[in-house]
């Protein structure tokens, strides 16, 4: 390169502005894969106890290490969902924060089409699995499997199709889409609050953290989940400052090691809930420590997004496999859970958990690819077409009013034309 380094001639470019964030696609894809692995691991009864009855797992066993050590980050499905929420807040707000949005009128129908059309396709698939492989589990079967509905009532169908009031009967993964829709509709308020009074953004972040901790006892409440989106919104609003911080880290002598350390720290923070559960079983002090762990989990999710954005194309998250997984992440998330349950039904009582996991993961990846091509990608095109249609109507100028020509002057000996 000729000339001084860019950092000496101009401010470092903000990766959130100057290029598509392929690393975020990869991060979203890995998170979806973690959720798939989590549900597949729950086919093993001892691993399912980590979510159903953690105290029942005997200390020192291989199942204890899988559940309560940093290894749990490989199948931390709940934490991956939290990361999804923060990431949605960041990605949806970024165009408005950097001034490249196309306006709110086209945003709403595009977003609703983007969410609901794939959800309806996933619901149809789930109903097919339920009818082809009826869910009948004997007493003493894996507790996670027994929690799945054997058949659907009319109210269950309405909830899953509308995503309100409590979806997830045909496909437990649908429960998160309720909050995605709520946040998407409230996005203008989030953006307004995030942009106004920027000097108070740190105080806003502390307030969001406090709300998450305070409402953590009501984990089925929007009051617990919607503040998570707000953290991503604030990160998008502060993208310029975060870019300067990222540039400063890149200019360090051992920047690669710093980024690696930050990545490891983010993953450990995301896994802090399980670390606390494994190290402390005293119910009197556990509640406070779990609330502290919840704060660390939120910070870990934000830090992981920061690393992905600032490292961008330099990250392995931007490689082709990760980006492929990212573009199929929504499809994978929507279709996988009924496949996992149906795999256990197909293999029958006494199934081999390892075989069931392998089959469920493989089939889910294949079906996700087909679902992306047949359902999700056409829904994206439809949403963009509707957005363009509404935007063109909005921008179309009014037809100019026809002004009659001025009367011709009367010349002596000749009448005006048209008379």
N, C-alpha and C positions, 0 to 999 in steps of 0.2 A: 504494500500500500504506500502510495506517495503522500508525503505531508504528515503532519502531526496526528496523533490519535484523535478520533472524533470528540472525546471528552475534553480536549483542549481547544477545540475550535467552535463547538456549539453544544448545547445541552443534549444529554443522551436521549435518544428517541424513546418515546413511550410505547412499549410493545402492545399495549391495549388499544393504541390508536393506529399504528402503522402497518399492522398485518393481522391476518386472521389468527386467532389463538388456537392453533392446532393442539397445543399441550392441554388446553382445557377440554377439548374433545376427548383426548386420551384419558384425562383424569376422570371424566364422566363415565367413560367406558370401563375403566378399572373398577370404579365404584359399583357399576351395574354388575360386573362379574363377581365382585365380592358378595353382593346380595344373593346372586345365584348360588355361589359356593356355600353361603350361610344356610340357605334353605335346603340345599342338598345334604349338608352335614347334619341337619336336624333329623334326617332319616335314621341316624344312629341314636338310640335311646339315651345313651350316656351323655352325648353332646347336647341333646335336646334339654336335658336337665339344667343346663347352664341358664336357660331362659325360663324354664318352668319352675325349677326348685334348686337354685344354686347351692344351698346348704347341704343338699343330698349328695353332692360330689365329694368323694373321699380325697383328703389331702394327699399329695405325693403321687397320685396315679397319673397315668398318661392323659386321662380325661381332664384332670385338674390342670395340668400344664397347658393343654389345648385351650381351656376356657379362661384361665386366670393369669397367664403369662403374656408377654408381648406377641406370642404366636397367634393370639386371638385376632390381631389386626387383619389376618388373612381371611377371616370369615366374620368380620364385624359388620353385620348387616344393618343394625340400627344406626351405627355411627356413619355408615355409608349414606343412609337416608338423610341424616343431619347435614352431611356434606352436600347432598343434592339440593337441599333447601337453601343453604348459603350460596351455592353456585348459581342457582336460579336467580336469586336476588342480584348477584353480580352481573350475570350475562344479560338479563332483561333490562337492567338499569343503564348499562354502559353506553348504548347508543344515545340515550337522552343526556347522559352526563357529558359526553364528548360532542354533543351538538349535531349528530348525524341521523337523528330520528326522522321519521316520515310523518309524524303527527299521530294523535291518539285515535282519530276516527277509523283509520284502517287497522290500527293495532288490535282493537278488541275482537272483531270477527276473525282476524287471522289467528289470534291466540286461541280462541275458543275452538276453531276448526282443528288447529294443531293438537289440541288436547283431546277433544271429545271423539273425533273420528277414529283414532287408534284405540281409544278406550272401548268404543262400541265393537270394534273388531276383536279386541282381546276378550271382551265379554262373550261374544259368539263362540270363540275358540274354547273358552272355559266351559261353557254350557255343553259343547260337543264332547269334551273330555269327560264331563260328569255323566253324560248319558251313555257314552260308549263304554266307560269303565266306572260303574257306580261305586260310590265311596261307602263301603261297608267294612268296618274295622271291629274286630272282636275285642272283648274286654282284656285289658292287660297289654294291648298294642301300644306302640309309641304314642305318648300323650299329645305330641304335636299333630300327628295324623288324626287322632280322634277329635281334635278341635275343629276339623273341617266339616262343613255342612254336607250331609248326604243328599239333600235335595233343596230346591229353591222355592220360596213362596213369592207371591206377587209383590209384597213390600220389599223383599230382598232384591228382586229384579229391578224395581224402580230405583232403589238406592244405588245399585251398581251402575245403572244407565245414566242417572242424573248426577251421580257422585255426591248426593246429599240424601238424607242427613248423615248416614253412616255406611259408606260403601265398604266392600271387601268380602261379601258372602261367597260369590262365585270364585273370586280371585283375591286373596288377602292383600296383594300388592296394591290394589286400587285405593286403599285407605289414604295413601299419601297424595293421591290426585285431588282429593277434596281440598287440601291446603294449597296445592298448586293453583287450582282455580280461584280460590279466595284471594291469594296473593296477586294473581294476574289481574283480577278485577280491581284490586286496591292499589295497583302499581302507581297511578298518578299521585296518590296521596303519599306513598313512600318516597317517590322522587321529589315531590315538593318539600317534604319535611327534611329529606337528605340534603337538598341543595340550599335551602334557606338557612341562614346563620351558620356558615361553614366553620366558624371558629368554635362552635359548640359540638362539633362532630364527635370529639372524644367523649364528651359528656353524654351524648346520645348513645354511643356504643356502650358505655357503662350502664346506662339506663336499660338498654336492651338485654344486656347480660343479667342485670338484676331481675328483669321480668321473667327471663327464662328460668332462673333459679327459683324465684318465688312461686311460679306456676308449675314447677316440675312435679308437684304432687298430683297435678291434673293433666297427665300426659295424653289424654284423649281430647284435650281442649285446644281450640285455636289460639288461646292466650299463651300457650306454651310453644307452639310451633311457629306462628307468624313472626315473632321477634327474630327468629333465625334468618329469615329472608332479609330482615332489616340490616343484619350484619353485612350481608353481601351487597346491599344497596349502598351502605356507607363506604365499602371498599371501592365500589365503582365510582362514587362521587370523588373519592380521594385518589383516583388512579394516577394523577400527575405527581403527587407527593410520593406515592408508593413507587413510581417509576424512578424518581430521583434516589430513593433509598436503594432500589435494586441496582441502579448504576453505580452507586457508591460501593456496594458489595462486589460488583463485578470488577471494580478497579483495585480491589485488594490483591495482595500478592498471592495468597492461597485461597482465592475465591471459590474454586471448585470444592475445596474441603469445607468451606463455610456453608455453601449451598447444600452439600451432603449432610452436614450436621443439622442444618435447619430442617431438612426433609425427615431425618430420623427423629428429631425432636417433635415435629408435627405428628408423626405416626404414633409416637409414644403418648403424646397428649390425647390423641383421639382414642387411644386404648386405655386411658386412665381409669375409667369406670371399672373395667375388669381387673385391673391391677389392685384397686382399692378393695374390691370384693374378695380377692384372693388373699390379701394380706391382713384383712381385718374382718372378723366375724362377730365382733362385739356390737350388738344392736344399739347400745346406748351411744356410741360414738360414730357408728356407721353412717347415720343420716347426714351429719355435718360433712363428713369426708366425701360422701357421694355428691353433695351439692358443690363442693370444691372441685371434684372431678368433672362435673358438668361444665364448669367455667373453663377448665383446661381443655375439654373436648371441643368447645366452641372456638377457643383460641387456636387449637390444633387444626381445625377445619379451615379457618381463615389463613393460617400460616401456610397450609398446603396449597391453597389457591394462590397466595402471593408467590410462592416458589414456582409454581407452574406457569404463572403469567410472566414473571421476570426472566425465567430461564427459557421459556417459550421453545423456539426451534432447537435449542441446544439440549433439551431434555429428551429422555427416552420416551416420554409421554407423547412426543411429536412423531414418533416412528410410525411406519405404515400399519403394523398390526394394532398398535394402540389407537391410531386414528380410525381404523376400520371398526374397532370395537366401540369407539366413541360415537360414530355415526349410526350404529345399531343399538346404542345403549337403551334408548327409550323402548324400542321393540323388545329387546331382551328382557328389560325390566317388566314389561307388560305380560309377556307370554310364559315366563319360566315357571311360576309357582304352581299352576295347575298341572304342568308337565311333571314336576317333581312329585306331586301327590299321586298322579296317575301312574307314574313309574312304580311306586310302592304297591299300588293296587294290582298292576299287571304282573309283577313278580310274585305276588301272593304272600301269605303269612310265612314268617321265617325267612324272608328275603335276605340276601347277602347285602349289607349296607354299602360295602365298597363297590359292588357291581351296580347297585341302585344309583349311587352317586355318579359313577362314570356314565351310565346310560342317561340320567337326567341332564347332566351338564352337556353332553354331546348333542342330544336331541334338542335341547333348548337353544343352543347356538345355531343349529340348522334351521329350526322353525323361526328364530329371530331374523335370520337373513331373508327368508321367504316373506315374513310379515313386513319387513322393512320395504321390500320391493313392491308388494301387492297392496299394502294398506298405508304404511307411514309415509313413504315418499310421495304417493299421489295426494295424500292429505296435505303435505307441505306445499305441493304445487297449487292445490286448490286454495289454500290459505293465502298464498302470494298473489294468485289471480284475483281473489276477492279484494285484497288490499289494494292492488293496482287499479281495479275497477272503481272502488270507492274514492281512491286518491285522484284518479283522472276526472271523475265527476266534480270533485271539490275544486280542482285547479282549472277546469274548463272555463274560459272567459265567456262572459255574456255576449251574445251577438250584438254588433254595433247597430244602433238605430239608424234607419235610412233617412238621410236628410234630403229633402227635395231640392233640386237645383234652383239657383236664383232665377227670377224671371228675366227673359231676354229684354233688352232695351227696345223700346218702340222706335222704329226708324220711319221717318216720313215717307209715306207712300207704300208701306209694307206692314201687314199685321203680324203679331207674334206667331211663331209656329204652334201648331196644335189648335188653332182657332178655326 
